[in-house]
Amino acid sequence: MTIESRKLVYDGPGGPFEGVVAWDTASAQRRPGILVAPSWHGQSEYEAQKAVALAELGYVGFAIDIYGQGRRGDTTERARALMLELDRDRKVLQARMASALALLRTFDTVDPARTGAIGFCLGGKCVLDLARMGADVSGVVSFHGVFDPPPYPNAERIPAKVLVCHGWEDWFAKPEHVMALTQELTRSQVDWQLHAYGHTKHAFTVPGLNDPSLGLAYHPDADRRSWQAMQDFFRELFG
């Protein structure tokens, strides 16, 4: 196995954008491609390493950019401003996700019929919105995501399967928000799963993070269990 990771500047709505793609160069076969949508800070080394981890599992990982090249949430204030900018126009958010998915399908290493997406924090909302718009994606996984739906109806048909990995003590997705999401997905006839981790706060997959004032904390067991759940989910989808 020889993993290559490369920065990629690409076009999209409001672009250009800059992401990172990773794959195993030792294999000539086309394989499933998986988007990695970032937290509110924007695409970073964290997501790039998740793309590499996906490549090590036999996929093509594509850590995408949702804000635009050079636009990153380097401070809490900047991250909040960039996130709110997308929140105000969910059509733009969904268009950027659809554009990244379309690009993923063009990669020589990707089987265009087998695609997925994972996302962390704001990225969890991004991948849920990809499913909500009815995109032709096999499945999406939200890690400590945000669940509020767009202010308009979902697509009439949502083909994507959905896995939600959620910390039960997440301030940003309280039990009533979780229940609302499950009801929404059920109404849309989605094949969905929810894995909830007790005593677990927001951002539980980010090593070293511990900020009680913001309700953020790494939880190694939830991190490990959720990544395993993701692997099982994609193995079921892609074989």
PELIN-V14636 format. One record per residue. RES is the residue in one letter. D_FIRST is the distance of its C-alpha to the first C-alpha in Angstrom with 2 decimals. Layout:
RES,D_FIRST + RES,D_FIRST
This chain:
M,0.00 + T,3.80 + I,6.38 + E,9.77 + S,12.97 + R,16.26 + K,19.88 + L,21.73 + V,25.52 + Y,26.84 + D,30.25 + G,31.73 + P,35.01 + G,36.33 + G,33.39 + P,31.68 + F,28.76 + E,25.73 + G,22.46 + V,18.74 + V,16.03 + A,12.30 + W,9.59 + D,6.09 + T,7.36 + A,5.61 + S,7.93 + A,11.60 + Q,13.06 + R,15.01 + R,14.28 + P,16.45 + G,17.10 + I,18.39 + L,20.79 + V,21.16 + A,24.86 + P,26.07 + S,28.87 + W,32.24 + H,31.08 + G,29.02 + Q,25.44 + S,24.22 + E,21.43 + Y,21.54 + E,20.62 + A,18.02 + Q,16.21 + K,16.69 + A,15.03 + V,11.89 + A,12.29 + L,12.72 + A,9.57 + E,7.78 + L,10.21 + G,9.34 + Y,12.07 + V,13.10 + G,14.88 + F,18.00 + A,20.07 + I,23.46 + D,26.70 + I,29.88 + Y,32.45 + G,31.95 + Q,30.59 + G,32.02 + R,33.49 + R,32.18 + G,33.92 + D,34.02 + T,36.99 + T,38.10 + E,40.88 + R,38.72 + A,36.15 + R,39.08 + A,40.62 + L,37.49 + M,36.92 + L,40.58 + E,40.42 + L,37.94 + D,39.83 + R,42.95 + D,41.47 + R,39.02 + K,39.20 + V,37.46 + L,34.77 + Q,34.21 + A,34.33 + R,31.60 + M,29.36 + A,30.20 + S,29.54 + A,26.03 + L,25.31 + A,26.76 + L,24.61 + L,21.38 + R,22.51 + T,22.78 + F,19.15 + D,17.90 + T,14.64 + V,16.82 + D,18.96 + P,22.23 + A,23.68 + R,21.17 + T,21.31 + G,21.88 + A,22.78 + I,22.88 + G,25.27 + F,26.68 + C,30.45 + L,31.76 + G,28.45 + G,29.37 + K,32.53 + C,30.68 + V,28.54 + L,31.67 + D,33.56 + L,30.98 + A,31.77 + R,35.47 + M,35.82 + G,34.73 + A,31.53 + D,29.65 + V,26.63 + S,25.46 + G,25.50 + V,25.73 + V,25.36 + S,27.72 + F,27.17 + H,30.54 + G,31.65 + V,35.12 + F,36.88 + D,39.90 + P,40.14 + P,41.09 + P,44.87 + Y,44.86 + P,43.97 + N,40.53 + A,39.74 + E,41.68 + R,38.52 + I,35.34 + P,32.71 + A,29.83 + K,29.25 + V,29.45 + L,28.20 + V,30.01 + C,28.95 + H,32.05 + G,33.62 + W,37.13 + E,38.72 + D,37.28 + W,40.26 + F,38.87 + A,38.57 + K,41.46 + P,42.19 + E,44.41 + H,41.65 + V,39.30 + M,42.06 + A,42.71 + L,39.08 + T,39.05 + Q,42.36 + E,41.13 + L,38.05 + T,40.30 + R,42.81 + S,40.12 + Q,39.13 + V,35.54 + D,33.36 + W,32.78 + Q,31.74 + L,32.72 + H,31.23 + A,33.58 + Y,33.08 + G,36.30 + H,37.28 + T,34.50 + K,35.16 + H,33.66 + A,30.31 + F,29.20 + T,25.48 + V,26.15 + P,25.82 + G,28.98 + L,31.08 + N,34.61 + D,37.45 + P,40.15 + S,42.33 + L,39.89 + G,38.80 + L,35.19 + A,33.35 + Y,29.89 + H,29.75 + P,26.81 + D,27.58 + A,27.88 + D,24.68 + R,22.77 + R,24.75 + S,24.45 + W,20.64 + Q,20.67 + A,23.34 + M,21.29 + Q,18.40 + D,21.13 + F,22.77 + F,19.92 + R,19.02 + E,22.69 + L,22.73 + F,19.72 + G,19.16
